[in-house]
C-alpha cells in the first residue's frame, strides 16, 4: 500500500528493514552541481511559483534573483566534473571542470555573511532558486571557495553586550538611587 503511494509521489525504495524503509526522491538535486541556463525571478514568491509549476528543469536551469553580469552560450553538449569537495562548517572548497560557462549551484542557504573566491578572486554570491547560493564560472578548471565571514555576527554580539551592560548600569544606578531616597 505504501509502495504505491510513494511511487506516485516520485520516490523509490532503496532499503527495507524490519521496522523501517529508506526512500529516495527520483528527482533529487545533489548538494553541488552546475547548470548552463538561468531565468530571473526577482522575489522569493515568484521563484517558488516557477518551481511549483514544474515548468523549469532545476537540474539544468537556476532561478536567479537578479540578472547576472554574465552571458552564457547555448551549449547542448555541456558537461562538468566536480573533482574535489571539502565541506566544513565555515569553509567549502570545490574544484570544478566544465566544458563551458555556467553557474555552480550550492544547495546551502543564501546568507550575506558567506563570501566566495573563484581562482583566488572575490566574487559575488547570487541568490539561487529563492534561497540557495550560486556563482558564475568560466569554462575550464575552477577552484571555488565559500567561506563564512563572522564580522556581522561579531558586530551584533558587540551591540548586544553594550546594550546588556547599559541596562545593567541603569538598573544598579536606579537601585542605588532608590536606596538613598529610602533612607
N, C-alpha and C positions, 0 to 999 in steps of 0.2 A: 504494500500500500504506500509506504513512504518512498520507495524507489520511484514509483510513477510520479509522485508529487515532485520530487527533486529533479527528475528528468525533465519535467515540464518547466521547471524554474532554471534550467540550463546548468545543473550540477551533475557531476559524475562521482560515483563512489570510488574512492581509492583504497579504502581499508574498511573491513568489517570485523569488529571484535565481538566478544560475547555480550558486552553491555553497551557498546557504542560503535559509531561508524564515523569515518572521516570523509568529508565531501570536498570536492574541488570545483570551483566555477570553471566552466569551459571557456569563458570569456575574460579570465583574469588578466590584469596587466602586471607585468613584472615591476619590481621596485624602481629599476632604472632601465630606460630604453630610449631609442631615438626615433624621431619622425621627420619626414621631409615635406610636411604640409601643415598649414595653420589656418585658422579662422579667428576673427576678433569678436569678442562679446564683452562689452565694457563693464557689465555688472555680474555679480555672482548669480543673481536670479536668471539672467539671460543665458549664462553659461550652463546652469543646471537644466534649464528648459531644453537647450540644444542636446545635452547629454541624455535627458529623459526621453526625448523624441526618438532617439536611436538613429538619427539621420547622419551621424558622424561616426566613422570608424576610429575609435580612440587609439587603436594600435598604429594608425598611420597619420593621424591629424591631432594637433594640440589646439586647444582653445585658449587664446591669449587675451588678457585684459586690455592691452594697448597694441597698436600697430607697431611691429618691431622695425628698427632701422637696419633691416637685413632682408635681402631678396633671395629667394630660393629659385633654383632652376627645376623645371619639370624633369624628373628622372625616374622612369619606371623600373630601372634596374638598381635602385637604391639599396644599399646594404650597409651594415655596420657590425662591429665586433667590440664588445666590452672586454678588454684584455686583462684588466686588473681593477679590483674594487676593494678598498679598505674602508670599513664603516665603523666609526666610533661616535660617542655622543656629541662631540664638538667638532670633529673633522671627518669629512668624507672625501676620499681620493678615488678618482675614476680615470682610467686610461681608455680612450675610445679611438677606434679607427673607423672612418666612414668613407664611402665612395663619393659623397657629395655633401654640400652644406645641409644642415638640418638643425633640429632642436633636440638637445639632451633633456629628457624629462625625468625628474626625480619625484617619486610619489611620497614625498615628505611635505609636511605643511609649510606653506609660504609664511615667512615671518621676517620683518625688516632687519632684525639683528643678524640674520645669516648673510654672509658675504661670499663672493666667488672669485676665483682666479682661474683663467684658462691660459695654459702655457706661460704662467708667471705674470700675466697681465690681469688687473682687476676688471671685472665686467659686471653689469647689472643682472640681477636675477629677475626673471619675468614671472608673473603670476600665471600659472597654467591650470586649465580646467577649473578655474574658480578658486582653488585652494592649494594647489601644489606649486612646484618650482620647475622652471625651465631656463636653459641658457642656449644661445645660438652657438653652433660650432661650424668651423670651416671644414672642408674635406681633408682627409688625411688623418694623421695621428694627432690627438689632442690629450693633454693632461689637464684634468679638471679637479679643482679643489674647492669644496664648500667648507667654510669654517664659521663658527659662531663667534660673534664679537659681543662680549658681555658689557660693553661700555654703557649701553642703555639701562641694563639691569643695575649696574653699579651706581649710576646717576639716580635711579629710582630708589635704591636702597639708601643712598645718602640723604635724599629728601625725606624718606621715612624716618631715619634716625634723628635728623634735625627736628622734625615735627614731634617725634616722641619726646625728645629732650625738652623742647619748648613747652609741651603740655605738662611734663613732669615739673619743670621750673615754675610754671604758673600755679600748679597745684600746691607746691611747697610754699610759695610766696603767699598765696591766699590763706593757706592753713596757718602760717606763722602770723599773718595779719589778724586772722580771727582769734587766735590765742591771745595776742596783745590786747585786742579790744575786749576780750572776755575777762581780763584781769583787772 
